[in-house]
Amino acid sequence: MIPVPAGVRVWLAAGVTDMRRGMNSLALQVQQNLGRDPHAGDVFAFRGRRGDLIKILWHDGLGFSPYAKRLERGRFLWPQSGSNLMGRPMVSSRSHRHSSVTCSKGLIGGTRREPGVR
């Protein structure tokens, strides 16, 4: 879980992102493609081509905090480039004792099993 305060907006970079990118180039992508300030405290999530890896970038007020999650099986559900979710903030909500990041289609950490994937 990422300890994100309530009310923080979560932005999904729709489509595919080059997962070789580091913090600085992901922050530049936030500025250029989403037109947002990466230092504003919002959470920005990016997905790789295969769909089994996401990177999350968050400025916590002191500096950037990068997070990465790789699935051993299944894929992250993600909007395609050009969809109406691109550039739209997803909502952040609290879940019982822990804070969790959610979006309109479900938990970002939620996965879907692909046919033939064990």
Biotite code that builds the C-alpha atoms (Angstrom):
import biotite.structure as struc

atoms = struc.array([
    struc.Atom([0.000, 0.000, 0.000], chain_id="A", res_id=1, res_name="MET", atom_name="CA", element="C"),
    struc.Atom([1.093, 3.526, -0.735], chain_id="A", res_id=2, res_name="ILE", atom_name="CA", element="C"),
    struc.Atom([0.432, 5.829, 2.236], chain_id="A", res_id=3, res_name="PRO", atom_name="CA", element="C"),
    struc.Atom([-1.395, 8.457, 0.189], chain_id="A", res_id=4, res_name="VAL", atom_name="CA", element="C"),
    struc.Atom([-3.361, 11.103, 2.118], chain_id="A", res_id=5, res_name="PRO", atom_name="CA", element="C"),
    struc.Atom([-7.119, 11.308, 1.497], chain_id="A", res_id=6, res_name="ALA", atom_name="CA", element="C"),
    struc.Atom([-8.124, 13.644, -1.314], chain_id="A", res_id=7, res_name="GLY", atom_name="CA", element="C"),
    struc.Atom([-5.003, 13.112, -3.440], chain_id="A", res_id=8, res_name="VAL", atom_name="CA", element="C"),
    struc.Atom([-5.782, 12.779, -7.142], chain_id="A", res_id=9, res_name="ARG", atom_name="CA", element="C"),
    struc.Atom([-4.487, 9.772, -9.054], chain_id="A", res_id=10, res_name="VAL", atom_name="CA", element="C"),
    struc.Atom([-3.714, 10.226, -12.752], chain_id="A", res_id=11, res_name="TRP", atom_name="CA", element="C"),
    struc.Atom([-3.356, 7.273, -15.125], chain_id="A", res_id=12, res_name="LEU", atom_name="CA", element="C"),
    struc.Atom([-1.138, 7.741, -18.156], chain_id="A", res_id=13, res_name="ALA", atom_name="CA", element="C"),
    struc.Atom([-3.373, 5.941, -20.661], chain_id="A", res_id=14, res_name="ALA", atom_name="CA", element="C"),
    struc.Atom([-1.680, 3.717, -23.196], chain_id="A", res_id=15, res_name="GLY", atom_name="CA", element="C"),
    struc.Atom([1.847, 2.350, -22.965], chain_id="A", res_id=16, res_name="VAL", atom_name="CA", element="C"),
    struc.Atom([4.874, 3.929, -21.286], chain_id="A", res_id=17, res_name="THR", atom_name="CA", element="C"),
    struc.Atom([8.517, 2.975, -21.823], chain_id="A", res_id=18, res_name="ASP", atom_name="CA", element="C"),
    struc.Atom([9.390, 1.346, -18.491], chain_id="A", res_id=19, res_name="MET", atom_name="CA", element="C"),
    struc.Atom([13.070, 2.182, -18.914], chain_id="A", res_id=20, res_name="ARG", atom_name="CA", element="C"),
    struc.Atom([12.174, 5.753, -17.943], chain_id="A", res_id=21, res_name="ARG", atom_name="CA", element="C"),
    struc.Atom([13.309, 7.015, -14.567], chain_id="A", res_id=22, res_name="GLY", atom_name="CA", element="C"),
    struc.Atom([11.805, 9.568, -12.201], chain_id="A", res_id=23, res_name="MET", atom_name="CA", element="C"),
    struc.Atom([12.891, 12.648, -14.126], chain_id="A", res_id=24, res_name="ASN", atom_name="CA", element="C"),
    struc.Atom([11.681, 11.494, -17.529], chain_id="A", res_id=25, res_name="SER", atom_name="CA", element="C"),
    struc.Atom([8.354, 10.296, -16.052], chain_id="A", res_id=26, res_name="LEU", atom_name="CA", element="C"),
    struc.Atom([7.947, 13.714, -14.405], chain_id="A", res_id=27, res_name="ALA", atom_name="CA", element="C"),
    struc.Atom([8.644, 15.327, -17.788], chain_id="A", res_id=28, res_name="LEU", atom_name="CA", element="C"),
    struc.Atom([5.998, 13.074, -19.375], chain_id="A", res_id=29, res_name="GLN", atom_name="CA", element="C"),
    struc.Atom([3.512, 14.265, -16.727], chain_id="A", res_id=30, res_name="VAL", atom_name="CA", element="C"),
    struc.Atom([4.237, 17.882, -17.652], chain_id="A", res_id=31, res_name="GLN", atom_name="CA", element="C"),
    struc.Atom([4.164, 17.397, -21.421], chain_id="A", res_id=32, res_name="GLN", atom_name="CA", element="C"),
    struc.Atom([1.376, 14.835, -21.907], chain_id="A", res_id=33, res_name="ASN", atom_name="CA", element="C"),
    struc.Atom([-0.964, 15.516, -18.991], chain_id="A", res_id=34, res_name="LEU", atom_name="CA", element="C"),
    struc.Atom([-0.175, 19.217, -18.575], chain_id="A", res_id=35, res_name="GLY", atom_name="CA", element="C"),
    struc.Atom([0.097, 18.715, -14.804], chain_id="A", res_id=36, res_name="ARG", atom_name="CA", element="C"),
    struc.Atom([2.681, 19.758, -12.229], chain_id="A", res_id=37, res_name="ASP", atom_name="CA", element="C"),
    struc.Atom([4.425, 16.581, -11.008], chain_id="A", res_id=38, res_name="PRO", atom_name="CA", element="C"),
    struc.Atom([5.425, 18.390, -7.784], chain_id="A", res_id=39, res_name="HIS", atom_name="CA", element="C"),
    struc.Atom([1.807, 19.202, -6.791], chain_id="A", res_id=40, res_name="ALA", atom_name="CA", element="C"),
    struc.Atom([1.317, 16.059, -4.673], chain_id="A", res_id=41, res_name="GLY", atom_name="CA", element="C"),
    struc.Atom([-0.839, 14.101, -7.133], chain_id="A", res_id=42, res_name="ASP", atom_name="CA", element="C"),
    struc.Atom([-0.068, 10.434, -7.864], chain_id="A", res_id=43, res_name="VAL", atom_name="CA", element="C"),
    struc.Atom([0.807, 9.483, -11.465], chain_id="A", res_id=44, res_name="PHE", atom_name="CA", element="C"),
    struc.Atom([0.694, 5.871, -12.665], chain_id="A", res_id=45, res_name="ALA", atom_name="CA", element="C"),
    struc.Atom([2.254, 4.419, -15.838], chain_id="A", res_id=46, res_name="PHE", atom_name="CA", element="C"),
    struc.Atom([1.928, 0.931, -17.366], chain_id="A", res_id=47, res_name="ARG", atom_name="CA", element="C"),
    struc.Atom([4.395, -0.958, -19.534], chain_id="A", res_id=48, res_name="GLY", atom_name="CA", element="C"),
    struc.Atom([3.669, -2.632, -22.873], chain_id="A", res_id=49, res_name="ARG", atom_name="CA", element="C"),
    struc.Atom([3.252, -6.164, -21.495], chain_id="A", res_id=50, res_name="ARG", atom_name="CA", element="C"),
    struc.Atom([0.890, -4.935, -18.807], chain_id="A", res_id=51, res_name="GLY", atom_name="CA", element="C"),
    struc.Atom([2.590, -6.747, -15.942], chain_id="A", res_id=52, res_name="ASP", atom_name="CA", element="C"),
    struc.Atom([4.527, -3.703, -14.676], chain_id="A", res_id=53, res_name="LEU", atom_name="CA", element="C"),
    struc.Atom([3.383, -0.317, -13.438], chain_id="A", res_id=54, res_name="ILE", atom_name="CA", element="C"),
    struc.Atom([5.416, 2.584, -12.111], chain_id="A", res_id=55, res_name="LYS", atom_name="CA", element="C"),
    struc.Atom([3.911, 5.140, -9.791], chain_id="A", res_id=56, res_name="ILE", atom_name="CA", element="C"),
    struc.Atom([5.381, 8.593, -9.246], chain_id="A", res_id=57, res_name="LEU", atom_name="CA", element="C"),
    struc.Atom([4.408, 10.718, -6.259], chain_id="A", res_id=58, res_name="TRP", atom_name="CA", element="C"),
    struc.Atom([5.903, 13.897, -4.835], chain_id="A", res_id=59, res_name="HIS", atom_name="CA", element="C"),
    struc.Atom([5.302, 13.729, -1.083], chain_id="A", res_id=60, res_name="ASP", atom_name="CA", element="C"),
    struc.Atom([6.366, 17.304, -0.355], chain_id="A", res_id=61, res_name="GLY", atom_name="CA", element="C"),
    struc.Atom([9.995, 16.373, 0.297], chain_id="A", res_id=62, res_name="LEU", atom_name="CA", element="C"),
    struc.Atom([10.855, 14.725, -2.999], chain_id="A", res_id=63, res_name="GLY", atom_name="CA", element="C"),
    struc.Atom([9.742, 12.166, -5.549], chain_id="A", res_id=64, res_name="PHE", atom_name="CA", element="C"),
    struc.Atom([8.803, 8.709, -4.344], chain_id="A", res_id=65, res_name="SER", atom_name="CA", element="C"),
    struc.Atom([8.933, 6.130, -7.137], chain_id="A", res_id=66, res_name="PRO", atom_name="CA", element="C"),
    struc.Atom([7.063, 2.855, -6.779], chain_id="A", res_id=67, res_name="TYR", atom_name="CA", element="C"),
    struc.Atom([7.060, -0.164, -9.066], chain_id="A", res_id=68, res_name="ALA", atom_name="CA", element="C"),
    struc.Atom([4.858, -3.246, -9.075], chain_id="A", res_id=69, res_name="LYS", atom_name="CA", element="C"),
    struc.Atom([5.436, -6.294, -11.281], chain_id="A", res_id=70, res_name="ARG", atom_name="CA", element="C"),
    struc.Atom([2.906, -9.111, -11.459], chain_id="A", res_id=71, res_name="LEU", atom_name="CA", element="C"),
    struc.Atom([4.044, -12.709, -11.716], chain_id="A", res_id=72, res_name="GLU", atom_name="CA", element="C"),
    struc.Atom([0.844, -13.574, -13.586], chain_id="A", res_id=73, res_name="ARG", atom_name="CA", element="C"),
    struc.Atom([-2.026, -11.587, -15.023], chain_id="A", res_id=74, res_name="GLY", atom_name="CA", element="C"),
    struc.Atom([-2.041, -7.970, -16.171], chain_id="A", res_id=75, res_name="ARG", atom_name="CA", element="C"),
    struc.Atom([-3.072, -4.600, -14.870], chain_id="A", res_id=76, res_name="PHE", atom_name="CA", element="C"),
    struc.Atom([-6.307, -3.293, -16.357], chain_id="A", res_id=77, res_name="LEU", atom_name="CA", element="C"),
    struc.Atom([-5.537, 0.008, -18.064], chain_id="A", res_id=78, res_name="TRP", atom_name="CA", element="C"),
    struc.Atom([-7.255, 2.534, -20.345], chain_id="A", res_id=79, res_name="PRO", atom_name="CA", element="C"),
    struc.Atom([-6.003, 2.713, -23.921], chain_id="A", res_id=80, res_name="GLN", atom_name="CA", element="C"),
    struc.Atom([-4.422, 5.832, -25.361], chain_id="A", res_id=81, res_name="SER", atom_name="CA", element="C"),
    struc.Atom([-7.063, 8.212, -26.686], chain_id="A", res_id=82, res_name="GLY", atom_name="CA", element="C"),
    struc.Atom([-9.751, 6.950, -24.307], chain_id="A", res_id=83, res_name="SER", atom_name="CA", element="C"),
    struc.Atom([-11.873, 9.378, -22.349], chain_id="A", res_id=84, res_name="ASN", atom_name="CA", element="C"),
    struc.Atom([-9.946, 8.502, -19.157], chain_id="A", res_id=85, res_name="LEU", atom_name="CA", element="C"),
    struc.Atom([-6.709, 10.030, -20.444], chain_id="A", res_id=86, res_name="MET", atom_name="CA", element="C"),
    struc.Atom([-5.858, 13.105, -18.454], chain_id="A", res_id=87, res_name="GLY", atom_name="CA", element="C"),
    struc.Atom([-8.696, 12.506, -16.003], chain_id="A", res_id=88, res_name="ARG", atom_name="CA", element="C"),
    struc.Atom([-7.964, 12.195, -12.326], chain_id="A", res_id=89, res_name="PRO", atom_name="CA", element="C"),
    struc.Atom([-9.102, 9.043, -10.611], chain_id="A", res_id=90, res_name="MET", atom_name="CA", element="C"),
    struc.Atom([-10.432, 9.331, -7.072], chain_id="A", res_id=91, res_name="VAL", atom_name="CA", element="C"),
    struc.Atom([-8.535, 8.504, -3.933], chain_id="A", res_id=92, res_name="SER", atom_name="CA", element="C"),
    struc.Atom([-10.364, 7.035, -0.972], chain_id="A", res_id=93, res_name="SER", atom_name="CA", element="C"),
    struc.Atom([-9.674, 5.538, 2.434], chain_id="A", res_id=94, res_name="ARG", atom_name="CA", element="C"),
    struc.Atom([-10.209, 1.841, 2.988], chain_id="A", res_id=95, res_name="SER", atom_name="CA", element="C"),
    struc.Atom([-10.679, 0.698, 6.624], chain_id="A", res_id=96, res_name="HIS", atom_name="CA", element="C"),
    struc.Atom([-7.411, 1.180, 8.576], chain_id="A", res_id=97, res_name="ARG", atom_name="CA", element="C"),
    struc.Atom([-5.171, 1.697, 5.560], chain_id="A", res_id=98, res_name="HIS", atom_name="CA", element="C"),
    struc.Atom([-5.218, 4.231, 2.774], chain_id="A", res_id=99, res_name="SER", atom_name="CA", element="C"),
    struc.Atom([-5.631, 2.758, -0.686], chain_id="A", res_id=100, res_name="SER", atom_name="CA", element="C"),
    struc.Atom([-5.589, 4.257, -4.130], chain_id="A", res_id=101, res_name="VAL", atom_name="CA", element="C"),
    struc.Atom([-8.691, 3.478, -6.170], chain_id="A", res_id=102, res_name="THR", atom_name="CA", element="C"),
    struc.Atom([-9.939, 4.510, -9.568], chain_id="A", res_id=103, res_name="CYS", atom_name="CA", element="C"),
    struc.Atom([-13.332, 4.529, -11.227], chain_id="A", res_id=104, res_name="SER", atom_name="CA", element="C"),
    struc.Atom([-12.790, 1.021, -12.619], chain_id="A", res_id=105, res_name="LYS", atom_name="CA", element="C"),
    struc.Atom([-11.478, -0.511, -9.367], chain_id="A", res_id=106, res_name="GLY", atom_name="CA", element="C"),
    struc.Atom([-8.288, -0.864, -7.388], chain_id="A", res_id=107, res_name="LEU", atom_name="CA", element="C"),
    struc.Atom([-5.154, 0.070, -9.327], chain_id="A", res_id=108, res_name="ILE", atom_name="CA", element="C"),
    struc.Atom([-3.508, -3.066, -7.936], chain_id="A", res_id=109, res_name="GLY", atom_name="CA", element="C"),
    struc.Atom([-6.389, -5.150, -9.289], chain_id="A", res_id=110, res_name="GLY", atom_name="CA", element="C"),
    struc.Atom([-5.480, -7.675, -11.903], chain_id="A", res_id=111, res_name="THR", atom_name="CA", element="C"),
    struc.Atom([-7.162, -9.718, -14.539], chain_id="A", res_id=112, res_name="ARG", atom_name="CA", element="C"),
    struc.Atom([-6.117, -13.218, -15.481], chain_id="A", res_id=113, res_name="ARG", atom_name="CA", element="C"),
    struc.Atom([-5.474, -13.666, -19.154], chain_id="A", res_id=114, res_name="GLU", atom_name="CA", element="C"),
    struc.Atom([-6.520, -16.896, -20.861], chain_id="A", res_id=115, res_name="PRO", atom_name="CA", element="C"),
    struc.Atom([-3.624, -19.338, -20.829], chain_id="A", res_id=116, res_name="GLY", atom_name="CA", element="C"),
    struc.Atom([-1.696, -17.403, -18.143], chain_id="A", res_id=117, res_name="VAL", atom_name="CA", element="C"),
    struc.Atom([-1.002, -19.398, -14.992], chain_id="A", res_id=118, res_name="ARG", atom_name="CA", element="C"),
])
